[in-house]
Amino acid sequence: MNFHQPIERINTDSFKWDDLKRIFGVSDVLPMWVADMDFAAPDSVISALNSRVEHGVFGYTMQSDAYNQAVADWMKSRHRWSIDKEWIVFCPGVVPALSFIVQAFTEPGDKVAIQTPVYPPFYSVVTDHGRELVQNPLKEQDGYYTMDLEALEQSLDDQVKLFILCSPHNPVGRVWRREELEAVAKLCMERGILMVSDEIHADLVYEEGTHIPFASLSEEIQENCIICTAPSKTFNIAGLNTSNIIIPNDSIRRRFKKTLELYHVNSISTLGSAATQAAYNDGKAWLDEALVYMKANMEYVSQYLGEHIPEIKTRVPEATYLMWLDFRALQLSPDDLEQFLLNKAKLALNKGSAFGKEGEGFMRLNIACSRSLVEEAMKRLDQAVQEWRKEQQQQQQQPV
């Protein structure tokens, strides 16, 4: 796969490229925001889709045994987690699944705990359904984040019914260690809190085998846990709206499926099914190459910032293709920071404050694109910060 070769995405109805004017108010910017890749999907996926399209009939599609086997085989080979095929429940996306989980397992007024800063829908799937949000901020030191387990314990009162984990974490890029996961599980199990783990970025770790599926910690934890997975981020097929919710506990699984049936969203996509099977059965080599390429992009950004723009801090994440950039040294408000990047650097990034108040002063950068685009982004950012420095110097030289 030639990841270096840019692929034109303008005029393909791309949310990332074609909706800039509506989202940001400008269109003359490099889009390095929403979490999809600018890479073509694996050849095996494209071939499977072509074959399915050539068949010409797109009637209702079932969640086949072959589909479930592909998912189960991937979990075992990639994450060393053996699952039963009957545990797999199709859903048209992880975010919809989180919304349905909140509705299925909590009541209005119940509390749901999350760890912030975190992916914005974690907030809305709770508050939009009249549930109360319990925020457990992560601890940050020199750009590295850890769980504040003592604060989490204090926040888990008897009204908390659900805990939603982001693993690996978006946007800070942490791959949680076994001892961290076990500590969280212990707190939840002691209080009868159902645990949900969004593991959509699980395949995007830069040291294979480091991600630990939350439910794989023990049989006891497995029976009180829902794991949300998808091939979408991994193989750049988000537009096919396919996710797999893995629920070992039979009664929890039945309750979740009943909610899906209530909203009539339990039918699998014809093309999503074909793409998922091809990706999981034959996409490993493509993914391994993509991870090498994306990590090199991240190392380039980290080195460039260190050498040319030391005001902006970052770390190469342990997972995801998303970099969490610390702009706090520029002392700009969230809105001013966004406008600085849009108007001065001509870059569209995700606003850090959208991930929670702990994200103020940060921006999220997507590097799943060609190296030439990453280099252009750094060049633009460098020029914008140089102008900022000059403005700061001029202000300091003005008489009081």
MARKE-813114 format. One line per field, with one value per residue (C-alpha): residue in one letter; x, y, z; chain. Coordinates in steps of 0.5 Angstrom, whole numbers, plus 2048, in hexadecimal, padded with zeros to 3 digits. Layout:
BEGIN
residuo a ...
c1 X ...
c2 Y ...
c3 Z ...
cadena A ...
***
This chain:
BEGIN
residuo m n f h q p i e r i n t d s f k w d d l k r i f g v s d v l p m w v a d m d f a a p d s v i s a l n s r v e h g v f g y t m q s d a y n q a v a d w m k s r h r w s i d k e w i v f c p g v v p a l s f i v q a f t e p g d k v a i q t p v y p p f y s v v t d h g r e l v q n p l k e q d g y y t m d l e a l e q s l d d q v k l f i l c s p h n p v g r v w r r e e l e a v a k l c m e r g i l m v s d e i h a d l v y e e g t h i p f a s l s e e i q e n c i i c t a p s k t f n i a g l n t s n i i i p n d s i r r r f k k t l e l y h v n s i s t l g s a a t q a a y n d g k a w l d e a l v y m k a n m e y v s q y l g e h i p e i k t r v p e a t y l m w l d f r a l q l s p d d l e q f l l n k a k l a l n k g s a f g k e g e g f m r l n i a c s r s l v e e a m k r l d q a v q e w r k e q q q q q q q p v
c1 800 803 801 805 800 7FB 7F4 7EF 7E9 7E6 7DF 7DE 7D9 7DF 7DD 7E4 7E6 7DF 7DB 7E1 7DD 7D7 7DB 7E1 7DE 7E4 7E6 7ED 7F0 7F3 7EE 7F2 7EC 7E7 7EA 7EA 7F0 7F2 7F4 7F1 7EE 7F1 7F1 7EE 7E8 7E8 7E8 7E2 7DE 7DF 7DD 7D7 7D5 7D5 7D1 7CB 7C6 7C6 7C1 7C0 7C7 7C7 7CD 7D0 7D4 7DA 7D9 7D9 7DF 7E3 7E2 7E4 7EA 7EC 7EB 7EF 7F5 7F6 7F4 7F4 7ED 7E9 7E2 7DB 7D8 7D2 7D4 7D5 7CF 7CF 7CE 7CE 7D4 7D7 7D4 7CD 7CF 7D1 7CA 7C6 7CA 7C9 7C1 7C1 7C5 7C3 7BD 7BC 7C0 7C5 7CC 7D1 7D9 7DE 7E6 7E7 7EA 7E6 7E3 7DD 7D7 7D9 7D5 7CF 7CD 7CC 7CA 7C5 7C1 7C0 7C6 7CB 7D2 7D7 7DE 7E5 7EA 7F1 7F7 7FC 803 808 803 802 7FB 7F9 7F3 7F1 7EF 7EE 7E9 7E6 7E4 7E1 7DD 7DA 7D4 7CD 7CA 7D0 7CD 7D2 7D9 7DC 7E3 7E7 7EC 7F1 7EF 7ED 7F0 7F6 7F8 7F9 7F9 7F7 7FB 7F8 7F9 7F5 7EF 7EF 7EF 7E9 7E5 7E6 7E3 7DD 7DC 7DC 7D6 7D2 7D4 7D3 7DA 7DA 7E0 7E1 7E7 7E6 7ED 7F0 7F3 7F7 7FC 803 806 802 7FF 7FF 7F7 7F3 7EC 7E8 7E4 7EA 7ED 7E9 7E2 7DF 7E1 7DF 7D8 7D7 7DA 7D8 7DD 7DC 7E0 7E0 7E5 7E3 7E9 7EE 7ED 7EA 7E3 7DF 7DA 7D7 7D4 7D6 7D8 7D8 7D6 7D9 7D5 7D6 7D1 7CA 7C5 7C9 7CA 7C2 7C0 7C5 7C2 7BB 7BD 7C0 7B9 7B5 7B8 7B9 7C0 7C2 7C3 7CA 7CD 7CE 7D4 7D6 7D6 7DA 7DF 7E0 7E1 7E6 7EA 7EA 7EC 7F1 7F3 7F8 7FE 7FB 7FA 801 804 7FF 801 808 807 802 807 80D 808 807 80E 810 80A 80D 814 812 80F 815 81A 815 80F 811 80B 807 808 806 807 807 801 801 7FB 7F6 7F8 7F6 7FB 7FA 7FD 7FE 7FE 7FD 803 800 7FB 7F5 7EE 7EB 7E7 7ED 7F2 7ED 7ED 7F4 7F5 7F0 7F2 7F9 7FB 7F6 7F5 7EE 7EF 7EB 7EA 7EC 7E7 7E2 7E5 7E3 7E6 7EC 7EE 7EE 7F4 7F5 7F3 7F3 7F7 7F5 7FC 7F8 7FA 800 807 806 800 803 809 805 801 807 80A 803 803 80B 809 803 807 80C 807 805 80C 80D 806 808 80F 80B 806 80C 810 80A 80A 806
c2 800 807 80B 811 812 817 815 81B 81B 821 821 81A 81C 81B 81E 81F 823 825 828 82D 833 831 82E 834 839 839 834 836 832 82B 827 823 822 81C 815 812 810 813 80C 808 801 7FB 7F8 7F2 7F6 7FA 7F3 7F0 7F6 7F6 7EF 7F0 7F6 7F2 7ED 7F3 7F0 7F4 7F1 7F1 7ED 7E9 7E9 7E2 7DD 7DF 7E6 7E5 7E0 7E5 7EA 7E4 7E2 7E9 7EA 7E4 7E5 7ED 7ED 7E6 7E6 7E0 7E2 7DE 7E0 7E1 7E6 7EB 7F0 7F4 7FC 801 805 805 80C 809 803 808 80B 805 802 809 808 800 800 807 80B 812 815 810 812 80F 810 812 814 81B 81E 819 818 81D 818 815 81B 81C 814 815 81C 81C 816 81A 816 81A 81A 818 81B 818 81C 818 81B 81E 81F 821 81F 818 816 811 80F 813 80D 810 815 810 80C 812 814 80D 80E 809 80D 80B 806 806 807 808 807 80A 804 806 80D 813 818 817 810 80C 805 803 7FE 7F8 7FA 801 7FD 7F8 7FE 801 7FA 7F9 800 7FE 7F7 7F9 7FE 7FA 7FF 7FC 7FD 7FF 800 803 800 802 804 7FE 7FC 802 801 802 7FC 7F6 7F2 7F8 7F9 7F5 7F4 7F6 7F0 7EB 7ED 7E7 7E3 7E7 7EE 7EB 7EA 7F1 7F4 7F7 7F8 7FC 7FB 7FC 7FC 803 806 801 800 807 804 809 80A 803 804 7FD 7FC 7F6 7F6 7F0 7EE 7E8 7E8 7E5 7E9 7F0 7EE 7EC 7F3 7F7 7F3 7F4 7FC 7FB 7F8 7FD 802 7FE 7FE 7F7 7F6 7F5 7F9 7F5 7F8 7F9 7F2 7F0 7F5 7F3 7EC 7EE 7F3 7EE 7E8 7EB 7F2 7F1 7F2 7F9 7FB 7F9 7FD 803 803 804 80A 80D 80C 80F 815 816 816 81B 820 81F 820 826 82A 828 82B 831 833 831 835 82F 829 822 81A 815 811 80A 809 80C 810 817 81B 820 826 82B 832 835 839 83D 83F 840 83E 838 83C 841 83B 838 83E 83F 838 839 840 840 839 837 831 82D 829 827 82C 829 82C 828 822 826 82B 827 828 830 832 82C 82A 823 821 81B 819 813 816 817 819 81F 821 821 825 82A 82B 82B 831 835 834 836 83D 83E 83E 842 847 846 847 84E 850 84E 852 858 858 858 85E 862 868 866
c3 800 7FE 804 801 7FB 7FD 7FB 7F9 7FD 7FB 7F8 7FB 800 805 80C 80D 807 804 80A 80C 80B 80F 815 815 811 80C 807 805 80B 80B 80F 814 819 819 81A 813 80F 808 806 802 805 805 7FE 801 803 7FC 7F9 7FD 7FC 7F4 7F4 7F9 7F4 7EE 7F1 7F0 7F5 7FC 800 807 80A 810 815 813 816 812 814 81B 81A 817 81D 822 81E 81E 825 827 822 823 82A 82D 82F 82E 82D 82C 825 828 82D 826 825 81F 820 81A 81E 825 827 825 82A 830 82F 82F 835 839 837 839 83F 843 844 844 84A 84B 84A 845 846 841 841 83E 83A 835 82E 82E 82D 834 837 832 832 83A 83B 834 838 83E 842 847 845 84A 847 84A 847 845 848 843 844 83F 83A 83C 83F 845 848 84F 852 859 856 852 858 85C 856 855 85A 85A 854 84F 84B 845 844 83D 83B 835 834 831 833 82E 82E 832 82F 835 835 83C 840 843 84A 848 845 84B 850 84C 84B 853 854 850 852 859 858 852 84D 846 842 83B 837 830 82D 826 826 828 822 821 826 825 829 827 82D 831 831 836 835 83B 83B 83B 842 845 844 84A 846 840 842 844 83E 837 832 82C 826 81E 818 816 819 818 811 80F 80D 812 80D 80C 813 816 81E 822 829 82D 833 837 83C 839 83D 83B 834 833 837 832 82C 82E 82E 827 825 828 823 81D 81C 81D 815 813 80D 806 804 80C 80D 807 808 810 80E 809 80E 813 80F 80B 80D 812 80D 80B 812 815 80F 811 818 816 811 816 81C 817 816 81E 81F 819 81D 824 821 81D 823 827 823 81F 824 82B 82D 82B 82F 82D 82E 829 82C 82D 829 824 81E 822 825 82B 82A 830 82E 835 835 830 835 830 832 82F 829 828 827 822 81E 81F 81B 816 814 815 814 810 813 816 81C 821 827 82E 832 82E 832 839 83D 83E 836 836 833 82F 828 825 81F 81A 816 813 80C 807 80A 805 808 80F 80D 80A 811 815 810 811 818 818 814 819 81F 81C 81B 822 825 821 824 82B 82A 828 82D 832 82F 82F 835 83B
cadena A A A A A A A A A A A A A A A A A A A A A A A A A A A A A A A A A A A A A A A A A A A A A A A A A A A A A A A A A A A A A A A A A A A A A A A A A A A A A A A A A A A A A A A A A A A A A A A A A A A A A A A A A A A A A A A A A A A A A A A A A A A A A A A A A A A A A A A A A A A A A A A A A A A A A A A A A A A A A A A A A A A A A A A A A A A A A A A A A A A A A A A A A A A A A A A A A A A A A A A A A A A A A A A A A A A A A A A A A A A A A A A A A A A A A A A A A A A A A A A A A A A A A A A A A A A A A A A A A A A A A A A A A A A A A A A A A A A A A A A A A A A A A A A A A A A A A A A A A A A A A A A A A A A A A A A A A A A A A A A A A A A A A A A A A A A A A A A A A A A A A A A A A A A A A A A A A A A A A A A A A A A A A A A A A A A A A A A A A A A A A A A A A A A A A A A A A A A A A A A A
***
